[in-house]
Amino acid sequence: MLASRLGFVLAFVFAFGIAACSDAGVAPPESSLSSEEIMDLQYMREEEKLARDVYLVLHDEWGLQIFSNIASSEQTHTDAVATTLERVEIEDPVVDDTIGVFVDPRLAKLYQEMVDEGMSSAINALHVGATIEEVDMIDIQSAIDRAEAPAIIALYESLLCGSRNHLRAFAAELESAGQPYVAQFLDASEVEAIVSSPREQCNTR
């Protein structure tokens, strides 16, 4: 059951919530970034990969096009973070891009939790997708609050826009299946405002 997994995810968010493109501005050199900004970028790289990996696995299991579509978007997101890491000459934590492989053991555990839940039913898979997007939004906003470099903030704002669109898509699929989505971590009014508003045009590439 999805509810049985949420305690773990909630603890994960509050214990490690740091992060989920734009070419706006030029990324600053590593020497001008704080240690928090560097860690956030590295974490964000793997967190966006996590979303991609989970969606690819769930697409293979259930054949729902939404997972393939959003996995492609998540590939763009993780690539955008990788490009930024390269520009600022920060080590890329994704040394093996194989599905389900993560340097950060916390993300490896979360990946398995989400896949296990999503494999239990197609409806639960859609709930997993929406939950991942909520977690991403919390993490991205936390990273924005810590960031100072305009180019890094622009990257995160673009990723945040993408996550809102993904949440809209998953919520719409659940609504169509007669399973209205209920907010898990974000304020219910914030989720309602997101899912009831039109899809945004994000500066992702």
FIMAR-341225 format. One line per 5 residues: number of its first residue (from 0); for each residue x, y, z of N, C-alpha, C, CB. Coordinates in steps of 0.001 Angstrom, whole numbers, plus 524288, in hexadecimal, padded with zeros to 5 digits. Each point is the difference from the previous one (the first is absolute). Glycine has a CB too. Layout:
N
NUM) X Y Z X Y Z X Y Z X Y Z ~ ...
END
This chain:
205
0) 80351 7FB4D 80000 7FCAF 804B3 80000 8036D 804DA 80000 7F8D7 7FB31 804CD ~ 8055A 808CD 7F83D 80309 804CE 7FFB0 80086 80287 80551 7FCFE 80143 7F6DE ~ 7FED6 7FEA0 80C32 8002B 80280 80520 80449 7FDC3 8036E 7F682 801AD 7FF4A ~ 80A99 7F951 8001A 80404 7FD86 8033B 8056C 801E5 7FEA2 7FA56 7F83E 800CD ~ 80650 80A27 7FA93 80521 801DA 7FE4A 800DF 805BA 80157 7FFBE 7F97A 7F8D4
5) 7FC0A 80965 8084D 8007F 805A8 80066 80323 801B6 804B9 7F790 800BD 7FB78 ~ 8084A 7FC17 808BA 80314 80169 80493 805BD 8004C 7FEB6 7F963 7FBD5 805A7 ~ 80870 80053 7F750 80585 80002 7FE6D 80139 804AF 7FC9F 80028 7F64A 80075 ~ 7FC77 80ACF 7FBC0 80104 80461 7FC7D 7FFF1 8051D 80305 7FC04 7FB08 7F88A ~ 80044 8058D 80B13 7FFAF 804D1 8030A 804F5 800CB 8032A 7F646 7FF1D 80073
10) 80B97 7FCBD 80217 804E1 80069 802F9 8047C 80172 7FC6D 7FCB9 7F96A 8066B ~ 80343 80463 7F4F1 80415 80112 7FC27 80006 805C2 7FE80 7FF39 7F6D6 7FCA0 ~ 7FC21 80B4F 8027B 7FF9A 8057D 7FE6A 8021C 8038F 8043A 7F838 7FDE1 7FA86 ~ 8062E 8013C 80A4A 80193 80399 8041C 8058F 7FF26 801E3 7F6CC 80064 8029C ~ 80B31 7FAEA 7FCAF 80567 7FEFC 8019D 803E1 801D1 7FBEC 7FCE9 7F868 80526
15) 801AC 80713 7F5E7 803C6 800F5 7FBD5 7FDCE 80369 7FBAB 80406 7F77C 80213 ~ 7F7BC 80B73 7FF02 7FD4A 802B6 7FBCD 8034A 80442 7FD7B 7F7BF 7FE0F 8048C ~ 80B00 800A8 7F751 802EE 803F0 7FD26 7FECB 7FFF9 7FA40 806E8 7FF40 8068A ~ 7F7DC 7FDC2 7F6F6 7FE06 7FF16 7FAF8 80064 7FA2C 7FF5F 80292 808F1 7FC56 ~ 7F591 7FE9B 7F66C 7FD8B 7FF28 7FBB0 7FE13 8025B 7FFEB 8000A 7FAAE 7FEC8
20) 807CE 81497 7DAEF 803F9 802D3 802ED 8018A 804B6 7FCDD 80344 7F7D1 8045A ~ 7FE95 80AC1 7FF68 800C3 804F3 7FD4D 805BA 80130 7FF3C 7F7B2 80333 803BE ~ 80974 7FF98 7F804 8054C 801ED 7FF1F 80077 805BA 80194 80117 7F993 7F8AC ~ 7FB0B 80841 80A69 80002 8057A 80181 804D1 80121 80352 7F621 8004D 7FFAC ~ 80D02 80361 7FEAC 8049D 80168 802EB 80461 7FC18 7FF32 7FA58 8045D 80681
25) 80A1A 7FCE3 7FBA5 80492 7FC93 7FFA2 80122 7FDE4 8056D 803BC 80510 7F84B ~ 7FCBC 7F5CA 8081E 800FF 7FD98 8050F 8051C 80207 80236 7FB04 7F7FB 7FD55 ~ 80507 8095B 807BA 804B8 80221 8026F 80407 7FBC2 800F0 7FAA4 806F1 80434 ~ 80A44 7FA84 7FC91 803FC 7FC18 8013B 7FEF5 7FD8B 8054D 80681 804E9 7FA9B ~ 7FB7A 7F658 80621 7FF1A 7FD3D 804F2 801C6 80337 804AB 8010E 7F78B 7FB50
30) 80323 80B60 8040D 80229 802F7 8045D 7FC33 80402 80222 808BF 7FEAC 7FC38 ~ 7F361 802E5 80095 7FC44 803F0 801C8 7FB0E 7FD95 80236 8038F 8060B 7F95A ~ 7FC0A 7F4B5 8068E 7FB71 7FD50 80214 80102 7FE40 80597 7FD90 7FD0E 7F6F9 ~ 7FE4E 8031A 80C27 80078 7FE0B 80554 80005 7FA0C 7FFED 7FB7D 8080A 8038D ~ 80631 7F5AE 800CE 7FFFE 7FA47 8005C 7FA7A 7FDE3 7FF81 807F8 8004D 805AD
35) 7F425 802A0 7FC4E 7FA8C 7FE4F 7FF8F 7FE40 80006 7FA55 7FE2A 80380 808F2 ~ 8035A 80094 7F424 7FE81 80042 7FA77 80261 7FB75 7FCF0 7FF5A 809CB 800A8 ~ 80576 7F4D7 80097 80294 7FBA8 7FD4F 7FD48 7FADC 80144 80888 804DA 80042 ~ 7F65A 7FA3D 804BD 7FD5E 7FB2B 80184 7FA8A 7FFAC 7FDAE 8052C 7FFE9 8083E ~ 7F820 80485 7F799 7FABD 80011 7FDBD 8001F 7FE75 7FA3B 7FD66 806FD 80664
40) 8064C 7FB1F 7F6BB 80069 7FEB7 7FA72 80112 7FA30 7FF38 80341 80911 7FE34 ~ 80049 7F4D1 804DA 8014C 7FA74 7FF71 7FB57 7FC8B 8017B 8096D 80212 801ED ~ 7F3DB 7FF76 8022F 7FB6F 7FD02 801A3 7FBAC 80062 7FBE3 80255 80192 80975 ~ 7FCF2 80321 7F47B 7FBE8 800DC 7FC21 800E6 7FCAE 7FB26 7FED4 80915 8035C ~ 80614 7F648 7FB2F 80159 7FCD3 7FB70 7FDED 7FA73 800AC 8080F 80579 7FE77
45) 7F8CF 7F840 80622 7FE3B 7FAAA 800E4 7FA26 7FFB6 80118 808D9 7FDE7 80367 ~ 7F4FA 80624 7FEF2 7FA62 7FFD2 80117 7FCD4 8003D 7FAF8 8019A 80442 808A7 ~ 8001E 7FEE5 7F3A0 7FD55 80028 7FAF6 800B2 7FAC5 7FD1F 80169 809D0 7FF83 ~ 8031D 7F3CE 8010A 800D9 7FAC9 7FDC8 7FC56 7FC0F 8028A 80967 80238 7FE2D ~ 7F5DB 7FE31 806EC 7FC77 7FC7A 802C0 7FA8B 80036 7FDA5 80540 80127 8082C
50) 7F8BD 8038C 7F701 7FACB 80085 7FDAF 7FFDA 7FD6E 7FA9F 7FE93 80861 804F8 ~ 80563 7F8AD 7F7DA 80045 7FD90 7FACD 7FFEA 7FA15 80066 80505 807AE 7FCB4 ~ 7FE3C 7F634 806C4 80084 7FA54 80077 7FAE9 7FD7A 801BB 8096C 80127 8021A ~ 7F417 80124 801DC 7FB0D 7FDD4 801E9 7FBEF 80008 7FBA5 8020D 80317 80922 ~ 7FD99 8012C 7F3FF 7FC07 8005E 7FBEB 8010B 7FC3B 7FB82 7FEAE 80950 8026D
55) 80637 7F5D7 7FC52 8013E 7FC37 7FBE7 7FE6C 7FA77 801A1 8076F 805B6 7FD14 ~ 7F9A5 7F8EC 807C1 7FE93 7FAD3 801F0 7FA10 7FF5D 80016 80838 7FFBD 8056A ~ 7F502 8044B 7FC5F 7FA4D 7FFA0 8004E 7FD7F 8000B 7FA99 80052 8046D 808AB ~ 80220 7FE2C 7F3A0 7FE00 7FFBD 7FAA9 8008C 7FA75 7FDDD 8025A 80977 7FE96 ~ 8020A 7F410 80264 800C8 7FAA4 7FE31 7FBFB 7FC4E 8026E 80994 801D9 7FEE0
60) 7F503 7FF37 80605 7FC57 7FC8C 802B8 7FA5A 800D9 7FE3E 80611 7FFFB 807A0 ~ 7F851 804E2 7F7E1 7FA79 80128 7FF18 7FEC8 80205 7FA86 7FF69 801E6 80960 ~ 8047E 7FFB5 7F3B8 7FF1E 801D1 7FAB0 7FD21 80524 7FF95 7FFF6 7F6E5 7FD86 ~ 7FFE1 80C1C 806AD 7FD4F 8050D 7FFF4 80391 8041F 7FD8D 7FACC 7FD87 80817 ~ 8033A 80525 7F3ED 80330 803B2 7FD0E 801F9 8047B 8035A 7FAF5 7FDA8 7F820
65) 80211 803BA 80BD8 8018E 80463 80354 8056B 7FF14 80258 7F68C 801C4 8020A ~ 80AB4 7F967 7FF4F 80519 7FEEE 80256 8046D 800AF 7FC0F 7FBB0 7F9CD 8062E ~ 80367 804A3 7F50E 803F3 800BF 7FBF4 800D6 805C8 7FEEB 7FD97 7F762 7FC10 ~ 7FE17 80B84 80391 8005D 805A0 7FEE0 802F7 802EC 80442 7F794 7FF6B 7FB22 ~ 80710 7FF7F 809BC 8026D 802E7 80450 80592 7FE1A 800EF 7F72C 80154 8041D
70) 809E7 7F9B6 7FAD5 80565 7FE1C 80067 80385 802F9 7FC3C 7FCC3 7F71B 802A5 ~ 8013D 80A14 7F8B8 80311 8030B 7FC32 80121 80576 80211 7FBF7 7FAE7 7F8AD ~ 80026 80765 809DE 800C6 80524 80254 803FD 7FFCA 80466 7F6D8 8025F 7FDA1 ~ 808D9 7F985 80591 803C5 7FF70 80447 80585 7FF24 7FDE8 7F8EA 7FC4E 805AC ~ 8078C 8012A 7F5D1 80522 7FF76 7FD8F 80230 8055F 7FEA4 7FD7B 7F72D 7FC6B
75) 7FF2C 80C31 8018F 801A6 80557 7FECD 801B8 802D4 804EF 7F9DA 80032 7F865 ~ 80342 7FEF6 80BCF 8014B 8029B 804F0 80541 7FE3A 80225 7F680 800C2 801E3 ~ 80A4A 7FA1A 7FE5A 804EF 7FE0E 80231 8049C 8017E 7FC82 7FB2D 7F885 80431 ~ 803EA 807B2 7F6A9 8041D 801C4 7FC6D 8014F 805BD 800E6 7FD07 7F969 7F969 ~ 7FEF4 809C1 807B4 800E0 80590 800F3 80356 800D8 804DB 7F774 80206 7FBB8
80) 8077B 7FAE6 80856 80330 80066 804BD 8058E 7FE23 7FEDE 7F802 7FEA1 805A7 ~ 80887 7FD38 7F748 80535 7FE0C 7FE97 80319 80422 7FD14 7FC77 7F6E8 7FF96 ~ 800F0 80BE6 7FCE6 8029E 8042A 7FD0E 801F2 80442 803AC 7FA56 7FE17 7F838 ~ 80278 80345 80BA6 80194 803FE 803C7 804A1 7FE1D 80340 7F6C4 80356 80057 ~ 8091C 7F7C7 80151 8046D 7FDD6 802F1 80509 8004D 7FCD1 7F9DB 7F9FE 804C1
85) 805B4 804D9 7F643 8049F 80036 7FC9E 801FF 80595 7FF87 7FCBF 7F835 7FB06 ~ 7FFBF 80B85 80469 80194 80575 7FF63 802E9 80213 804C4 7F85A 8014B 7FA31 ~ 805E1 7FD0E 80A67 80280 801FB 804C4 80446 7FC4D 801F7 7F7A0 80485 80253 ~ 80961 7F76A 7FA95 80433 7FC4B 8012E 7FF44 7FD61 80548 805F9 8055F 7FA95 ~ 7F531 7F8CF 80651 7FEBA 7FCF6 804AC 7FF5D 7FA50 7FE5E 7FB8D 807C9 80461
90) 8064D 7F4B2 7FECB 7FFB0 7FA6F 7FEC4 7FA60 7FE44 7FF4B 80839 7FE83 804FC ~ 7F6C5 7FEB2 7F6D5 7FACF 7FDE2 7FEE2 7FF53 7FAE9 80303 7FFE4 80431 7F6FF ~ 7FC21 7FB75 80C67 7FF44 7FB32 80303 7FE0E 7FB64 7FCBA 7FE2B 8059B 807A5 ~ 7FFB1 7FB83 7F3BA 7FE06 7FBC2 7FCB7 80490 7FDCA 7FCD5 7F6EE 8042A 7FF79 ~ 80BB3 7F817 802DF 8045A 7FD6C 7FD5E 7FE24 7FB2C 7FD0A 80617 80353 806EA
95) 7F528 7FAEE 7FA53 7FD94 7FB93 7FD56 7FA47 80168 7FF2F 80657 7F957 80409 ~ 7F81C 8076D 7F714 7FAB3 801CC 7FECE 7FC14 7FB88 7FFA4 803ED 8077F 7FB4A ~ 7FD89 7F3DA 80667 7FC78 7FB87 7FFED 7FB42 80113 8036F 80795 7F9F2 7FE64 ~ 7F3DC 80455 7FFE0 7FB3E 800A8 80319 800A0 7FD71 80558 7FAA1 8003B 7F7C5 ~ 80417 802C1 80C49 80029 7FE00 80552 80536 80050 802AC 7F91C 7FA4E 7FD58
100) 80AD4 807D1 8000D 8053A 8007B 80254 800CB 8059B 801DB 8038E 7F8D0 7FA26 ~ 7FDBB 807D7 80ADC 800BE 80528 80252 804B8 7FFED 8039D 7F658 801CF 7FF64 ~ 80C88 80267 8009F 8045B 80098 803A4 7FDEA 800E0 80583 805AE 803B3 7F8D3 ~ 7F643 7FF85 8079A 7FDB0 80143 80511 7FC91 7FB6C 801CC 8002D 809BF 7FDE1 ~ 80126 7F3B2 8066F 7FCEF 7FB7A 801BD 7FA6E 80165 80185 8083A 7FC08 80309
105) 7F6E4 808D8 7FE8D 7FAAF 8019E 80160 7FC84 7FFF2 7FB35 8037E 80584 80748 ~ 7FEA5 7FC4D 7F457 7FD05 7FFFD 7FB27 7FF3D 7FA78 7FDFC 8037B 808DD 7FDE5 ~ 80069 7F3D7 802D0 7FF73 7FA88 7FE6A 7FB80 7FD6C 802F8 809A6 7FF8E 7FDFB ~ 7F5ED 801A3 806FB 7FBCB 7FDC6 8032D 7FABC 80233 7FE5F 80639 7FEDD 80772 ~ 7F98B 8063B 7F7AD 7FB19 80271 7FE62 7FE42 7FDEC 7FAB7 80252 80808 80513
110) 8015C 7F749 7F75C 7FEC6 7FDCA 7FAE0 7FD4B 7FAC1 8009D 807AF 804A6 7FC14 ~ 7FA82 7F7EF 80717 7FDBE 7FACC 800A0 7FAA1 8003B 80281 808F4 7FC58 800BF ~ 7F668 8071C 8031C 7FAE9 800B0 8028C 7FBDF 801A2 7FC00 8047F 8027C 8086E ~ 7FCC8 80147 7F44A 7FC42 80201 7FC38 7FEBF 7FC01 7FBB8 80358 808FB 801D7 ~ 800A2 7F43E 7FC6B 7FF18 7FBF0 7FC0E 7FC90 7FBAC 8023F 808B1 80207 7FBCC
115) 7F887 7FC2F 808E3 7FCE8 7FBD8 80268 7FA4A 80198 80068 807DE 7FD0C 80505 ~ 7F725 807BE 7FCA1 7FAA2 801DA 80084 7FD5E 8007B 7FAAF 80283 804C6 80824 ~ 8004F 7FD4F 7F41F 7FDBF 800C8 7FAD4 7FED8 7FAFC 7FD1D 804B5 8083F 7FFB1 ~ 7FE08 7F398 801A6 7FF25 7FAFC 7FD6A 7FB34 7FD39 80216 8098A 7FF50 7FE8C ~ 7F421 8029C 805AD 7FB95 7FD48 80263 7FAEB 800C1 7FD05 80461 80110 80882
120) 7FB01 8035E 7F4D5 7FB6A 800E9 7FCAF 80102 804D5 7FCB5 7F9E7 7FBD3 806A3 ~ 80333 804A7 7F518 80098 80493 7FC9F 7FE6A 804FC 802D4 7FE57 7FA5F 7F835 ~ 7FD94 80551 80AFB 7FE4B 8049C 802F8 80431 8019C 803DD 7F6A1 7FD4E 7FF07 ~ 80B98 7FEEE 803BF 80433 8014A 803A6 804B4 80243 7FD24 7FCEB 7F8E6 805F9 ~ 8040B 80543 7F54E 80453 80220 7FCE7 7FF25 805CB 7FEEC 80171 7F730 7FBE6
125) 7F9CB 80A47 802C7 7FECE 80584 7FF0E 8008C 80331 804FF 7F9EB 7FD67 7F8C8 ~ 80466 80053 80B9D 800B6 802A8 80509 805CB 800BA 80132 7F78C 7FC2B 8033D ~ 80BA0 7FFEB 7FB8E 805A4 8006F 800CF 8022E 8048A 7FCD1 80099 7F650 801B1 ~ 7FDB7 80A15 7F95E 801D2 8044A 7FCBD 7FEB9 80549 80259 7FEEC 7FA4F 7F846 ~ 7FC3F 8065B 80979 7FE76 804FC 80253 80300 80113 80505 7F725 7FEFB 7FC11
130) 809B6 7FCEA 80709 802F1 800A4 804DF 80599 801AF 7FEEE 7FA5F 7F93B 80435 ~ 80820 80459 7F7FA 80557 8017E 7FE9A 80039 805BE 7FE73 801D5 7F6D1 7FD11 ~ 7FA48 80AFE 80007 8000C 8057C 7FE55 7FF46 803AF 80496 7FC7A 7FD4C 7F75D ~ 80054 8013C 80C71 7FF7F 8033F 804B3 80532 80050 802E4 7F687 7FD80 800C0 ~ 80C03 7FE05 7FFF2 80511 7FFEA 802AA 803EE 80358 7FD03 7FE1D 7F6FA 8038A
135) 801DE 8088D 7F753 80388 8032F 7FCC7 7FF14 805CF 800F1 80030 7F8EA 7F939 ~ 7FAF0 808A7 806EB 7FEDA 80590 800B2 801E5 8020D 80541 7F848 7FEE9 7FA38 ~ 80718 7FDF4 809CF 801F0 80190 80527 805EF 80086 7FFE1 7F863 7FB7C 80457 ~ 80A33 800BB 7F955 805B4 80004 7FFCF 80213 80481 7FCAC 7FFED 7F64D 80132 ~ 7FD8F 80A93 7FA5E 801C2 8043C 7FC93 7FF58 80543 802AB 7FDA3 7FAAB 7F825
140) 7FDF5 8061E 80A64 7FF2A 804F7 802AD 80400 800D1 80454 7F67C 7FF6C 7FDEC ~ 80ACF 7FC64 804E0 80408 80067 8040E 8053E 8018D 7FDA8 7FB4A 7F942 8054D ~ 805F4 80484 7F625 804E5 80150 7FD58 7FFF1 805AA 7FE21 800FE 7F6A2 7FD3C ~ 7FA8C 80B29 800D7 7FF81 8057C 7FE5B 800FD 8039D 8049C 7F98A 7FD74 7F90B ~ 8044F 8012E 80B71 80099 8034E 804AB 805AE 80068 801BC 7F704 7FD73 802BF
145) 80C1D 7FE8F 7FC18 8057D 80015 80189 80393 8024E 7FBCB 7FE31 7F83C 80582 ~ 7FFED 80802 7F5B7 8034F 801AC 7FBA2 80084 805EA 7FFB8 7FD4E 7F808 7FB29 ~ 80725 809B4 802D2 800ED 8058E 7FF24 80142 80132 7FA50 80325 800B2 80928 ~ 7FF2A 7FBA4 7F41C 80187 800E6 7FA8E 7FB2E 80041 7FC85 8088F 7FB67 80191 ~ 7F6AF 808DA 7FB79 7FB61 8008B 7FCA4 7FF4B 7FB8A 7FC23 80104 8097F 800E8
150) 8033F 7F496 7FCD2 7FF90 7FBC8 7FC2E 7FE18 7FAFC 8028B 80727 80414 7FACB ~ 7FA76 7FAEB 80A0D 7FE4F 7FB52 802C6 7FA3E 8007C 80170 8091C 7FE9D 8037E ~ 7F566 80601 7FE48 7FA78 800EB 80155 7FC92 7FF60 7FB2D 802AE 80626 80734 ~ 7FF22 7FBD2 7F450 7FD04 7FF7A 7FB27 7FF46 7FA40 7FE8C 80377 808AF 7FCFB ~ 8009C 7F437 803B9 7FFA1 7FA65 7FF04 7FBD0 7FD90 8036D 80978 7FFC5 7FD87
155) 7F6BF 8016A 8078A 7FC44 7FDB3 803A3 7FA68 801C7 7FEE0 80714 7FF9D 806B5 ~ 7F841 80557 7F7F6 7FAC0 801FB 7FED0 7FDB1 7FD13 7FB58 80276 808DF 80389 ~ 800D5 7F5F2 7F8B0 7FE40 7FD1C 7FB6C 7FE77 7FA6C 8017E 805D2 80584 7FA4E ~ 7FD56 7F7F3 80902 7FEBA 7FAC5 801C9 7FAF1 80000 8032D 8098D 7FDC5 80011 ~ 7F5B8 80646 8030F 7FB48 80072 80328 7FB30 80077 7FC88 8052F 8043F 80723
160) 7FB42 7FECF 7F4BE 7FBC6 80088 7FC3A 7FEAD 7FAAE 7FDA5 802D3 8093C 7FE07 ~ 80127 7F3D4 80084 7FF23 7FADC 7FDC8 7FD43 7FC58 803CA 807D8 80151 7FA87 ~ 7F9AC 7FEDE 80A69 7FD7C 7FCA3 803E6 7FA41 80161 800B9 80897 7FF09 80481 ~ 7F627 805F6 7FB3F 7FA74 80182 8005B 7FCEA 7FDA9 7FB6F 80281 80867 8049B ~ 7FFBC 7F7DB 7F6B8 7FD61 7FDAA 7FB7F 7FF67 7FA1F 80097 80398 80718 7FA71
165) 80062 7F65B 8079C 7FFB2 7FA5A 800BE 7FBC8 7FE9D 803FB 80988 7FF38 7FDC8 ~ 7F632 803CE 8066D 7FBEE 7FF0D 803ED 7FA9A 800A8 7FD90 8060B 80318 80724 ~ 7F959 800EB 7F59E 7FAFE 800BE 7FD4C 7FE94 7FB2F 7FCC7 801A4 809AD 7FFAD ~ 8023E 7F443 7FD8D 7FF03 7FB8B 7FC91 7FE6E 7FB2B 80317 80664 803A6 7F99F ~ 7FC6F 7FB30 80A94 7FEB0 7FB6C 80320 7FAAA 800A5 8029C 8098F 7FE62 80187
170) 7F562 80645 8007D 7FAF5 800F0 80288 7FB8B 7FF69 7FC1A 80453 8060F 8065F ~ 7FC6C 7FBBD 7F4D2 7FBFB 7FF86 7FBFB 7FEF5 7FA47 7FEAA 802A8 808BA 7FC6B ~ 80180 7F423 80347 7FF5B 7FA6D 7FEEE 7FCF3 7FD5B 80466 80869 7FFFF 7FAE5 ~ 7F8D7 8015B 809E7 7FD3C 7FDBB 8046B 7FA4C 801B2 80019 8085E 7FFD1 804FD ~ 7F6B3 80514 7F9D0 7FAA1 80200 7FFC5 7FCD8 7FD0C 7FBE3 80324 808DE 802E5
175) 7FF40 7F63D 7F8A5 7FD5F 7FD1D 7FBCB 7FEC0 7FA67 8019F 804A6 80590 7F975 ~ 7FE93 7F846 80A04 7FF2B 7FAAE 801E1 7FC66 7FFD5 804BF 808CB 7FDA8 7FC98 ~ 7F4F5 806D5 804D8 7FC84 80039 8047E 802C3 7FFF7 80531 7F990 7FBA2 7FAA1 ~ 80B73 805F1 80564 80326 8000F 804BF 80271 80562 800BE 801D6 7F65D 7FF0B ~ 7FB14 80D87 8028C 80224 8054B 800A5 804D1 7FFF8 80381 7F706 803B7 7FEC8
180) 80CEC 7FF34 7FF9C 804E7 80013 802EF 7FF82 8036B 804D3 804FC 7FE86 7F7BA ~ 7FD02 7FF7D 80C9C 8000A 802DE 804F5 805A6 80157 80150 7F7BF 7FB65 80332 ~ 8092D 80983 7FE30 8054B 801C7 80142 80262 7FCA5 80446 7FD92 8091A 7FD69 ~ 8077A 7F5A5 801FC 802C9 7FCCE 803C9 8039F 8033A 8037D 7FF7E 7F89E 7F9B5 ~ 80350 80B15 80407 803E8 802F5 802F1 7FF49 805E6 7FF8A 8061D 7F8A3 7FEA2
185) 7F861 80932 7FCD3 7FEE6 80587 7FF56 7FAC3 80155 80274 8054B 8002A 7F7BF ~ 7F9DB 804D3 80942 7FAF6 801B9 801FF 7FBC3 7FEAA 7FC07 8044A 80748 80529 ~ 7F743 7F6D7 7FCBD 7FBC7 7FE54 7FC7F 7FE37 8046E 7FC72 7FD27 7F989 806B8 ~ 802C1 80B3C 7FB50 7FE48 8046D 7FCCB 803EB 8012D 7FBB1 7FB44 803AE 807B4 ~ 809C8 7FB6E 7F95E 803FD 800DB 7FC02 7FF7E 7FC02 7FBA3 805FB 803BC 806C4
190) 7F934 7F758 7FAB5 7FF50 7FBF1 7FC12 7FB20 80108 7FCC2 8048E 7F995 805D2 ~ 7F73A 807F3 7FCBC 7FB2A 80124 7FD28 800CC 80479 7FC2D 7FAC7 7FCDB 807A5 ~ 80821 80724 7F9FD 8010D 80470 7FC84 80331 7FE49 7FB4F 7FFAC 80617 807A2 ~ 80400 7F663 7F932 8034D 7FE1F 7FBB4 7FCC7 7FCBF 7FC2A 807DA 7FFFF 805F9 ~ 7F56B 7FC1A 7FC0A 7FD4F 7FC56 7FC7E 7FB50 80270 7FD44 802EC 7F8CF 805C4
195) 7FB04 80B73 7FC6A 7FB76 80289 7FD92 8018F 8045C 7FC3F 7FADD 7FDD4 807F2 ~ 80A3D 80323 7F786 801D4 80420 7FC83 8023E 7FD94 7FAFF 801EE 805E1 807C4 ~ 7FE5E 7FD38 7F406 801D7 7FDE2 7FAF8 805BD 7FE6C 8002E 7F973 80596 7FB7D ~ 807F7 7F6FB 80108 80570 7FE62 7FF5B 80352 804CF 7FEB3 7FD32 7F6EF 7FCEF ~ 8077A 80948 8055A 80387 80466 7FF2D 803DB 7FEDA 7FB9F 7FF15 8026F 8096B
200) 802F3 801BC 7F445 8043B 7FF9B 7FC3F 80519 800D1 802F2 7FA45 80339 7F884 ~ 808BC 7F8A9 8081D 804D0 8004B 8031C 804B3 800C2 7FC75 7FBFF 7FA47 806E1 ~ 8080C 8081F 7FB33 804CD 800EB 7FD04 803AF 7FB6C 80075 7FF08 8098A 80162 ~ 7FF02 7F1CA 7FDAC 8034B 7FB61 80039 801C8 7FE8C 7FA9A 7FB5A 7FCE7 807EE ~ 80945 80082 7F7B4 80223 7FE87 7FAEE 80213 7FA75 8003C 80244 80958 7FE12
END
